[in-house]
Structures are given as C-alpha cells and as structure tokens.
Amino acid sequence: MIEQIQDIVSRARHLIASVTRPPEFVCGDCELNQQCGLPPHEDCVQKALQRERDPDGRILLAKRRAQARLHSVVPL
C-alpha cells in the first residue's frame, strides 16, 4: 500500500515538474528558421533573443500547441 502511494506521489511530482518547466528551444522553433542556414549552436544570438522575450516558454508552448492542432485536422 505504501509503495502504491509513493508511486502516485512520484508520478504527480514528475507531471507537475514537466508542466512548470519551460520547453527546450530547438531551431525549428526559431523565428528565422527558414532564412538562417546555420547549424544549431549554443551561442546563437536569435535563440538568446527569443529566450529573453519568452523566459518561461509560454509563447513557445502556445505556438507548438497551435501547430499540433493544425496538423491533427484531417482534410476532407
């Protein structure tokens, strides 16, 4: 019984952490992705600017959700 409770608490902790953690930035999320042509790197200026404008990742998450909804719609 105690193991089951610990498992539930552990799963809840991981779920809360994944929701509150900002999403990882990838080059596909970049506003200049189509024009850039450079390989991904940690010193990317555009990446730093986007992180500064959206430090908690809310805009990035909204963008990803909108794209997922767009791709989940089946054309008739």
LOGUMI-882739 format. One record per residue (C-alpha): residue in three letters; x negated, y negated, z negated. Coordinates in nm, 3 decimals, m for minus. Layout:
BEGIN
<rec><res>Ala</res><c1>X</c1><c2>Y</c2><c3>Z</c3></rec>
...
end
This chain:
BEGIN
<rec><res>Met</res><c1>0.000</c1><c2>0.000</c2><c3>0.000</c3></rec>
<rec><res>Ile</res><c1>m0.280</c1><c2>m0.243</c2><c3>m0.088</c3></rec>
<rec><res>Glu</res><c1>m0.458</c1><c2>m0.163</c2><c3>0.240</c3></rec>
<rec><res>Gln</res><c1>m0.143</c1><c2>m0.250</c2><c3>0.435</c3></rec>
<rec><res>Ile</res><c1>m0.111</c1><c2>m0.584</c2><c3>0.258</c3></rec>
<rec><res>Gln</res><c1>m0.479</c1><c2>m0.660</c2><c3>0.320</c3></rec>
<rec><res>Asp</res><c1>m0.432</c1><c2>m0.572</c2><c3>0.688</c3></rec>
<rec><res>Ile</res><c1>m0.131</c1><c2>m0.806</c2><c3>0.717</c3></rec>
<rec><res>Val</res><c1>m0.319</c1><c2>m1.089</c2><c3>0.545</c3></rec>
<rec><res>Ser</res><c1>m0.623</c1><c2>m1.033</c2><c3>0.767</c3></rec>
<rec><res>Arg</res><c1>m0.411</c1><c2>m1.043</c2><c3>1.084</c3></rec>
<rec><res>Ala</res><c1>m0.235</c1><c2>m1.359</c2><c3>0.968</c3></rec>
<rec><res>Arg</res><c1>m0.570</c1><c2>m1.523</c2><c3>0.892</c3></rec>
<rec><res>His</res><c1>m0.703</c1><c2>m1.440</c2><c3>1.239</c3></rec>
<rec><res>Leu</res><c1>m0.384</c1><c2>m1.566</c2><c3>1.404</c3></rec>
<rec><res>Ile</res><c1>m0.396</c1><c2>m1.896</c2><c3>1.217</c3></rec>
<rec><res>Ala</res><c1>m0.765</c1><c2>m1.939</c2><c3>1.297</c3></rec>
<rec><res>Ser</res><c1>m0.707</c1><c2>m1.875</c2><c3>1.668</c3></rec>
<rec><res>Val</res><c1>m0.425</c1><c2>m2.129</c2><c3>1.680</c3></rec>
<rec><res>Thr</res><c1>m0.616</c1><c2>m2.402</c2><c3>1.498</c3></rec>
<rec><res>Arg</res><c1>m0.948</c1><c2>m2.351</c2><c3>1.678</c3></rec>
<rec><res>Pro</res><c1>m0.999</c1><c2>m2.578</c2><c3>1.982</c3></rec>
<rec><res>Pro</res><c1>m1.014</c1><c2>m2.386</c2><c3>2.309</c3></rec>
<rec><res>Glu</res><c1>m1.350</c1><c2>m2.317</c2><c3>2.468</c3></rec>
<rec><res>Phe</res><c1>m1.429</c1><c2>m2.554</c2><c3>2.753</c3></rec>
<rec><res>Val</res><c1>m1.506</c1><c2>m2.391</c2><c3>3.087</c3></rec>
<rec><res>Cys</res><c1>m1.599</c1><c2>m2.557</c2><c3>3.415</c3></rec>
<rec><res>Gly</res><c1>m1.261</c1><c2>m2.460</c2><c3>3.562</c3></rec>
<rec><res>Asp</res><c1>m1.102</c1><c2>m2.699</c2><c3>3.311</c3></rec>
<rec><res>Cys</res><c1>m1.320</c1><c2>m2.988</c2><c3>3.425</c3></rec>
<rec><res>Glu</res><c1>m1.155</c1><c2>m3.283</c2><c3>3.598</c3></rec>
<rec><res>Leu</res><c1>m1.436</c1><c2>m3.283</c2><c3>3.856</c3></rec>
<rec><res>Asn</res><c1>m1.449</c1><c2>m2.907</c2><c3>3.912</c3></rec>
<rec><res>Gln</res><c1>m1.380</c1><c2>m2.927</c2><c3>4.286</c3></rec>
<rec><res>Gln</res><c1>m1.638</c1><c2>m3.201</c2><c3>4.353</c3></rec>
<rec><res>Cys</res><c1>m1.917</c1><c2>m3.104</c2><c3>4.114</c3></rec>
<rec><res>Gly</res><c1>m2.100</c1><c2>m2.811</c2><c3>4.274</c3></rec>
<rec><res>Leu</res><c1>m2.346</c1><c2>m2.782</c2><c3>3.981</c3></rec>
<rec><res>Pro</res><c1>m2.390</c1><c2>m2.464</c2><c3>3.779</c3></rec>
<rec><res>Pro</res><c1>m2.243</c1><c2>m2.470</c2><c3>3.426</c3></rec>
<rec><res>His</res><c1>m2.480</c1><c2>m2.607</c2><c3>3.161</c3></rec>
<rec><res>Glu</res><c1>m2.460</c1><c2>m2.740</c2><c3>2.805</c3></rec>
<rec><res>Asp</res><c1>m2.590</c1><c2>m3.088</c2><c3>2.894</c3></rec>
<rec><res>Cys</res><c1>m2.304</c1><c2>m3.163</c2><c3>3.136</c3></rec>
<rec><res>Val</res><c1>m2.201</c1><c2>m3.530</c2><c3>3.097</c3></rec>
<rec><res>Gln</res><c1>m1.846</c1><c2>m3.475</c2><c3>3.224</c3></rec>
<rec><res>Lys</res><c1>m1.798</c1><c2>m3.192</c2><c3>2.974</c3></rec>
<rec><res>Ala</res><c1>m1.911</c1><c2>m3.421</c2><c3>2.689</c3></rec>
<rec><res>Leu</res><c1>m1.678</c1><c2>m3.700</c2><c3>2.805</c3></rec>
<rec><res>Gln</res><c1>m1.378</c1><c2>m3.467</c2><c3>2.821</c3></rec>
<rec><res>Arg</res><c1>m1.455</c1><c2>m3.327</c2><c3>2.474</c3></rec>
<rec><res>Glu</res><c1>m1.478</c1><c2>m3.683</c2><c3>2.340</c3></rec>
<rec><res>Arg</res><c1>m1.136</c1><c2>m3.773</c2><c3>2.483</c3></rec>
<rec><res>Asp</res><c1>m0.978</c1><c2>m3.449</c2><c3>2.361</c3></rec>
<rec><res>Pro</res><c1>m1.170</c1><c2>m3.337</c2><c3>2.049</c3></rec>
<rec><res>Asp</res><c1>m0.904</c1><c2>m3.097</c2><c3>1.920</c3></rec>
<rec><res>Gly</res><c1>m0.826</c1><c2>m2.944</c2><c3>2.260</c3></rec>
<rec><res>Arg</res><c1>m0.455</c1><c2>m3.033</c2><c3>2.272</c3></rec>
<rec><res>Ile</res><c1>m0.467</c1><c2>m3.175</c2><c3>2.624</c3></rec>
<rec><res>Leu</res><c1>m0.666</c1><c2>m2.876</c2><c3>2.747</c3></rec>
<rec><res>Leu</res><c1>m0.419</c1><c2>m2.631</c2><c3>2.592</c3></rec>
<rec><res>Ala</res><c1>m0.124</c1><c2>m2.816</c2><c3>2.747</c3></rec>
<rec><res>Lys</res><c1>m0.295</c1><c2>m2.804</c2><c3>3.086</c3></rec>
<rec><res>Arg</res><c1>m0.363</c1><c2>m2.430</c2><c3>3.057</c3></rec>
<rec><res>Arg</res><c1>m0.004</c1><c2>m2.358</c2><c3>2.949</c3></rec>
<rec><res>Ala</res><c1>0.135</c1><c2>m2.558</c2><c3>3.240</c3></rec>
<rec><res>Gln</res><c1>m0.087</c1><c2>m2.369</c2><c3>3.484</c3></rec>
<rec><res>Ala</res><c1>0.017</c1><c2>m2.035</c2><c3>3.333</c3></rec>
<rec><res>Arg</res><c1>0.385</c1><c2>m2.126</c2><c3>3.369</c3></rec>
<rec><res>Leu</res><c1>0.327</c1><c2>m2.236</c2><c3>3.727</c3></rec>
<rec><res>His</res><c1>0.159</c1><c2>m1.906</c2><c3>3.817</c3></rec>
<rec><res>Ser</res><c1>0.421</c1><c2>m1.696</c2><c3>3.635</c3></rec>
<rec><res>Val</res><c1>0.703</c1><c2>m1.825</c2><c3>3.855</c3></rec>
<rec><res>Val</res><c1>0.783</c1><c2>m1.577</c2><c3>4.128</c3></rec>
<rec><res>Pro</res><c1>0.861</c1><c2>m1.745</c2><c3>4.463</c3></rec>
<rec><res>Leu</res><c1>1.184</c1><c2>m1.644</c2><c3>4.632</c3></rec>
end
